[in-house]
Amino acid sequence: AGLGLAGLAAAFLWREAGHRDPVFQPRFFARRGFAAATLGVASKNLGFYTLLLAVPILLARQGGSALGAGLALALLSAPMVACSALGGQLADRIGRRAPVVAGCVLLVLGILPLVVVPGLGGLALHLCLAVAGAGVGLGSAGMQAAAVEAVEAEHAGVAAGLFSTCRYIGSFVGSLFLARLLGEGLEGFQALFAVALAGAVVSVGAALALPGERK
């Protein structure tokens, strides 16, 4: 399977290299703003989706109900939605970097207590999820805008496609870690949350490399 995938990737790159208007353009990753935005969204989604997938499993193994898991996920997702518009407004007013950095820092702060106490529950868990969700929402618009603005206007669609691909790569990697690290009972959750935290920390570094001013 690995050899087959490598062969298909080589064929794809060969075709794209000879096309007049290729869909995949590796040269975009040589641009600081685009590289920082794509690395940032991949690492941020590694942290966020690992949290999204792990928390319901954690609550179930602690004897929680499906309703409790749904409430926990709502507390993760609702602040993300609520803060997305605010993040976009701030990105337009003060530049792309500041709200993205703030959002990624909030994601770190939301995950960190779960690494220290992986069996955290109740109000403390809900607060962590709300902080993490707010951070993801706050930084999303500025990060995507920075990626698209890093290339020429005629290539905005290609940039948006590559950005979305990198976003899902982060979520896929989180899923792989979840399958690899979780055992029976509560074993593995600390390591899994540590992976999520590492992704969030990398996203902070990537956010700091974004351009500060709006184009």
N, C-alpha and C positions, 0 to 999 in steps of 0.2 A: 504493500500500500504506500509506504514511504517513497519507494523508487518511482512508483506510478505518479504520485503527487509531484515529485521533483521534475519528472518528465513533462507533465502538463504545465507546470510553472515555467519551465524553460521554453516550451512552445509558445506560451502566452507572451512572455517577455520578448521573444524573437519576433512575433507578429506585431506587437505594439511598437517595437523599435523601428520597424519598417513602415509604419502607418503615418500618413500625413498629419492626422489629428488624433493621436492615441488617447485612449481612455485612461490608461495608467502612465503617469509621468513621474518617474523617480526624481527628476531634477527639482521638483517642488520641495522635496525633503531637505534640499541644501539651503533652503531659505529659513532663516531663524524663526520667523513668526509662524510659518506653517509647521515646521518640525516641532516647535514647542507646543503648538495647539494640538497636534495629532498625538504626540507623546502624552500630553496632559489629559486628553479625553480617554485614551486607552487606560492609563494608570488610574484615573479617577473612577472609571467604570469597573475596573478590577476591584477597587475598594467597595464601591456602591453595590454592585451586583452580588459580590460575595456576601455582603451583609444581608441583602434582600433574600438570598437563597438560604443562608444559614440560620437566620433568626426563627423562621417557622419550625425548622427541624429541632433547634434548641428548645423551643417552647414545648414541642410535642414530647421530647424526651424528658422534660421536667414535669410532665403530666398535665400540661395546659390544654385548653380546648381550642377547637377550630375558630371559635369566635374571638378568643384572646389573640390568636395568631393574626387574624384579620385586622383587629384593632392595632396591633403592633405595626403591621405593614401600612395601615392607613396613616399612622403617626410618622412613618418614614416617607411616604409618598405625598401626603397633603402639604407639608411645608415646602417640599420640592416644587410643587406646582405653584404655591402661593408666592414663593420667592423668585420664580423665573422672570416674571414681569419686572420686578424690582431690579433684578440683576441686569436686565436689558436696558432699563432706564439709566442705571448708574454707568453702564459701559458706554452709553452715548454721551453722558454728561462729563464724566471724569476720565474716560479712557478705558481701554480693554483690560489692562493688567490688574488694577486695584480690586475690582469686584471678583475677578477670577481667583486671585490670591486669597482674598478673604473667604471665598466659598470653599476653596481647597483646605484652608486651615480649619474651618468649621468641620469639614469631613474628618480630618485628623482627630480633632477634639471629640467628635462623636464616637469614633471607633476605639480610641485609646483606652477608655475604662473597660471595654470588653476584653481587651488583651490582658489587662491586670486581673480582672475578675470575670473569667469567661462564662460563669454561671449566673451572671447578673440578671436580675429580674425585677418585676414590679415597676414602680415609678422611675427608678434609676435607669432601667433599660429603655423605657418609653422616652425619657428625656434625651438619652444618647441618640436614639433613632430620629427624634425630631431635629436635633442639632445637625446630624449628618445629612438628613434630607434637605434642610434649609441650605446647607452648604452646597450641595449638588445643584439646587435650583439657582442659587445666587451666581454661580460661576458659569452656567451653561451657555447663556447667550453671548457673553463676551468672548468665550473661548471659540465658539463656532464662527463668530464674526471675524475674529483675528485670523482664523484659518483661511477664510474666503478672501479677505482683504490682502493676504500675503501674495496673491497671484494676480495676473492681469484679468480684467473684467471678463474677457471672452473665455477664460478658463475657469470661471466661478463654478460651473456645474461639475467639472472634473474634481476641483478642490473639495466641493461639498461631498461628492461620492467617496473620495479617499478618506475624508474626515469621518464619515459615517462608518466606513469599513473599520477604521482604527477603533472607533467607539465599541463596535461589536467584538473586536478581537479581545478587548479588555474583559468583556463579560464572559466570553468563551473560556478565557484563561482562568477566571474565577470559578467557573463551573468545573473545570478540570481539577483544580486544587481541592474543591469540595469533595469530589468523588474520591480523590486520592487520600485525603487527610482524615476524613470522618470515619470513626470506627463505631463500636457499640457504646451505648451510654453517652456520657458527656466527653469522652475521649476525643481529642483532636480539635476541639473548638478553639482552644487557645492558639494553636498553631494556625488555624484557619483565619482567625481574627488578626493574627500577626501578619499574615499575607495581605489581608485587606488594608491593614495599617500601612504596610510597606508601599502598596499602590497609592494610597492617599498622600504619603510623604513625597513620593516621586512626583505626583501631580502638583504639589506646592512648588517644587524646584522647577518644573516645566512652566508653571504659571509665572514665576518670577522672570523667565526669559521672554515673555510676551512683550510686544511693543506697548509702551505706556500710553501713547496718544492714539486717538481714533484717526484713521485716514479720511 
